[in-house]
Amino acid sequence: MHIKLGKIIKLANVKRAGKNDLPILSMTMRDGLVDQAEKFKKRIASADTSQYKIVARNQLVVGFPIDEGVLAFQRLYDSAIVSPAYNIWDLQGGVPINLQYLERFLRSPHAVAFYKSKLRNTTARRRSLPNDIFLSLPVPTPPLPQQDRIVRILNEADNLRELRAEADQRTSAYIPSLFHEMFGDLATNPKGWPAKSLGEVLEISRERIEPTEHPQTSFNYIGLEQIERHTGNLVQYESTPGAEIKSTKNVFHRDEVLYGKLRPYLNKVHLADKEGICSTDIFVLRPHRCQLHSYYVASFLRSSFVLSFVSNAMAGANLPRIGQGALLGIRTPIPPLTLQEKFAARVSEIRELEAAQSSSRQRLDDLFQSILYRAFNGEL
């Protein structure tokens, strides 16, 4: 049995934050609504939140672009505030519905396929779905006990993925711990090694390519989003034909370090393990190998010492970024190369473990997607 979404939810009467001091929530693709202060370790909303929307517990918040599944029920606080760009919906009442079931469905491949087919405007960040079309989405509504059962199955499958993710995080956290153990506190340089600015010991590559001039060539492409959502040292490269890449890109080679210019407080760092191309919003760093090992550089750039520095050096209020001069001006201790090489050998072993864990994670993700498909196709 299917019921139109418009029989289940309706637009809420929006109240603005005004002078209310309420938690600020951000929308994420993976975790839905999250507390901004916990997610980003700092406030990133505008200073004036008076026009932000108040969202009560169990109201549905829909972000954009909707075809990326950015929506969630607010279950964190009795009241919080969200961006004025988001839509807020109330349950109609009358239709027995499990909120987790409905949220799972609205973020499912079934629903996302519906959104994609109905979107207005082809510009990436302006894609929109009119409310009347959103409300026309057919929602499978089995009896409430069956909805509860489906939620339990999906939650159990998700728990397996979370356990895998926790193990991945522990593996990833070992590298910063090892770095600190071997090289000490970078701010105080207790071992007394000579220190130099990054501009003295590495260079920013200016090697670029126009992929459209090679339409039949498939490139290993990395964008900021791939680096941001990676686990540990692993990044999912996208094999993309040159004809589909519309602008100039930076070229990188194996063992070069990629560093995201935008929102540097998110620590977008990747040590390349193959050749490819990347967004021009990413610096490609080539260490002088007679002084610095690329494994050392990558871990140095991920350190709390660098994070503190770039947080103070960011420019641009709307889209914070780190400039080339500021990045190259960061000073780093220069440990003996033999010690850097020992560090690199141990990190290489960890990366092999991460690769094996990634394969396990992919199998769990495939299983979850299979269960998700069957859940909303009446096969569970």
N, C-alpha and C positions, 0 to 999 in steps of 0.2 A: 504493500500500500504506500502510495506517495501523496504528500500534501504540499501545496505551494508554500514557499517560505513566508509569503505574506500572510498566511493564516496562523503563523507561529510567532512572528516578531512584528513590531511597528516602530517607527521613529520615536525616539524619546523627546520629551520637552526639555530642551537643553538649558542648563543653568551655567553661568560663567563664574570663574573663580573669584573675581573681584579681589578683595583683600584677604580672602581665606588662605591660610597657610596649610596646604595639603600636600601629601606626597605626589611627586611628578612621575608619571609612568611613561615609558617609551615602548614602542611596538617593535618586536623582532620577528624575523621569519621563523626561527626555530622554536623559541620559547614563548612566543606570544607577548603579552604585556609583562614588563619587568620594571622593577623600581630603578629609576634612572641613576640614583645615587649609588646603588649596589652594582649595577651593570657597568657603569663607566667610571666609578670611583670619584666622580665629580659631577657638578651640575653643568649640563650642556644646554638647558632650555634658555630662552631669552630672559633677560633680567625682569621684564614686565610680563607676568603670567596672568594678568587680570582677565584677559580674553580667553584663556584656556578653558576647556570644558570640564565640568564636574561629572565624574562617572561614579555611580553607586555600585555596590557589590552586586554581582550577577547581571549587570548590563553588558550588552555586546558592543565591543568597539571594533570598527572596521577602518583599517588604514588604507594605504595605497602604495604601489599598484596592487589591486585586489587579486590579480592573477598570480601573485606570488604568495597567496595565502596569508596575508598579514591581517589577521583578525583574531580576536579572543574575547572570552568572557572575563570580566574583571572580578577576580576572586581573592585579591590580595588585601584590600582595605574596605572598610565601610564606605569611605568616600576618598577619591583621589582626583587628580586632574590629568588631562591629556591634551595633546596638540589641538588647536581649534580647527585643524584641517581634517580631523577624524570625524566619522559619523558614529552616533551612539543610538542603540536600539534597545527597546524593552520587549520582554516576552508578552505576547497577547494574552496568554492564559487560555484554558479550554482544551489545548492539545497536550496530552501527556508526553513530556519530553525530558530526557536526561541531558543536562547542560553540557556535560563532557561529550556525550554522544553527538549532540548537535554541533559542537565546536569541532570535533574530529571530522564530521562529515563536511562542514563548511571549508575545512582546510585540506580535504582529501583530493586525490587526482580527479575523481568524478566531478567535484564542484569546480576545481581549477580549470578543467577542460571547458566547462560551461562558461566561466568568466571569460576565458580567452576567446571563445567563439562570439561573444557579445560585446567585446570592448569597443569603445569609441576613442578615436584619436590614436594614431600610430606612434607618436613621439613617446619614447621610452618612459619618462617620468610623468607624463601627462595622461597616461592611459586611464580611462574612467569607465565606470559601469553605472548607468542611470539606475536610480532606486527602484523604479517600476520593473526593470529587467532583473535586478538582483532579487526582488521579491517573487519573481516568477519561477525561480529555481525549484524544481521538484525535489522534495526531501523524502527519502525512504523512512517511514515511521512504523516499524514493527511494534508489537506490544512492549510496554515499558520493561517487563522482566527481560525480554530479549535485548533491548537497548542496554540494560544494565550488564547483561552477560557479555555483549560485544565490547563495552567499555572495559570490563575486567580483563578480557583477552588482550585487547590493545595495550592496556596499561602494563600487563605482564610482559608483553613483547617489548614495550618501551623500556621497562626496567632492565631487561637484558642489555639493551643498547646503552643505557646509562652506566651499567656496571662496566661494560667494555670501555666507555668513554672515561670513566674514573681511572681505570687501569692505564689508559693512554695518557691521561694527565699526570699520573704518578711517574710514568716513564719520561714524559717531557720535562717534568719538574726536576729530574735528576741532573739534567745538563746545567742549569743555572747553579745548582748546588755544587756540582763538580767544578764549575768555573770559579766559584768563590773559594772553594777549597784549594785550588791550584794557584790562583792568582791574587787572592786576598781582596780587601776592600779597595775598589778602584778610586774612591774619593780620597783616601789617605795614602794609598800606594805604600803599604808597610814594608815591602821588600826593597824599596828604594830604587826601582828600575828607572831608567831614563824615560822621560815622557815627551811625546811629540803631538802636534795637532794632526788630525786625520788627513788634512791637506798635504802633509809632508810624507805620509806613508801609504797613501792610496790615491787613486784618481777616479773621477767620475767619467764613465765612458760616454762618448758622444756618437757612438756608432748607431746609425739609424737605417731604417728600411721602409720603402713604400710597398706594403704587401700586395696592393692591387696591381703592381707591375709584374707580379708573379702569381697570376690567378690560379694556376694549376698546382701550385706548391702548398702542401699542408704544413703549417707552422705550429710549434708548441707555444701556445699563447698563455700568458698570465696577466690577469688584471688585479687591481687592488682588492676586489672582492674575493678572489681565490686565496690571496695571502691572508686576508683578514679571517676567513673561516677555516683555515687549515688547522690540523692537529699536530702539535709538536713541530718537527722539521719537515713534515710532508705537505706538499701542495699538489692539488690535482691540476695537471696541465690540460689545456683544452686543445685538441688537434683541430685546427681551423684552416680551411682553404683561404689562400690569399685574397680571392675575389670577395670574400665575406668580411674582410677587415678593411674598413673604409678610411683609416687615417694613418699617418706616420707612426711607427713604433720604434722603441729602443730595442737593440739587439743585445742579448746576453749569452755568455758561454758558461760551460761547466765550472763550478767553484768560484763564480763571481757572486757577489752579495747584492740582493735586491732590497731596496729600502723605500717604503712608501712616503711620499712627500706630504700627503694630505692626512689630517688627523693623526699626527705622529704619536699622540698619547696612546694609540691603540697598538703600538709596537708592531707595525707591519714589516717584518723582516723575513727574508727567505734566502737560504744558501742554495744556489742552483745546482742540481745534479745532472743537468743536460743542457743542451743549447736550445734557445728559443727566442721569442720576442715578448715584449711587455709594454704596458701602457707608459706613455711619457710622463705620467704622474708618479713614476717609480724611478728612483736613482739606481743606476747600475754601477756598482763600486768594484774597482779592480785593485786589490791590495798589491803593494810592492813586495813580492815574495821573499826578497832578501831580508825583510824586516817583520812582516806580519803574515800569519797564516789565515786563510779565509775563514776557517772554522772559529778562530779567535775573534775575528772582526764581527762575524754574525752574532756570537754570544755577547760580545762587548756592546753591540748596538741594542741588544735586548735587555741589557742590564738596567737596574733601577737608577744607577748613576746617570746613564744617558737619558732615560725616561724623564728624570727630574730636569735635566738640562733642556731638552727639547720642549718640555711643557712650559718653560719660562721663555723660550726663544720663538714660540709660534707667532706667526703673523696672519692677519685676516680674521675678522670677527665672525663672518658667516661660514667660512670654510677654512678652519685653521690649517696652516701648512708650515713646513720647515724649509727655509731657503738654503741654497747651496752653500753660501758663505757661512751661515750659522752651523751647518752640519760639518763642514770641513774644519771649522774652528774648534771642534770638540777635541780635547786633549786626552790621550790614552797612554798608560804605561806601556813600554815595549819589553815584554818578557823575553828571555832567551828563546831562540827559535826551537831548540831541542825540547824545551818544556811545552811550547805551543804545539809541536808535532805529537808529543805524548797525549796532550789534550785532544787533538784531532783524531788520533787513533781510537781513543775511548769513545768519542762522540760518534765516530763511524760505526762502531759496534752497536751503539744505542739506535742509530738510524736504521740499521738492519732489523733490530727488534721492532722498531716502529713500523717498518714495512710489513712485517709478519702480522702485527696487530691490525694494521690497516686492512689486510686481506680478510681477517676475521670480522672486522667491523663492517666491511662491505657485504659479507654473507648475512650478517644480522640485519643490515638495512634492506637487503633484498627480501629476506623473510618477512620483515615488517611490512614492506610494500605489498607483498603477496597477501598477507592477512588483511591489510587495509582494503585491498581490492575486493576480496571475498566478503568482508564484513558488510560492505555497502552494495553488494551484488546479490545479497540473499543467500550466500553460500556458507555462512557460519552457523 
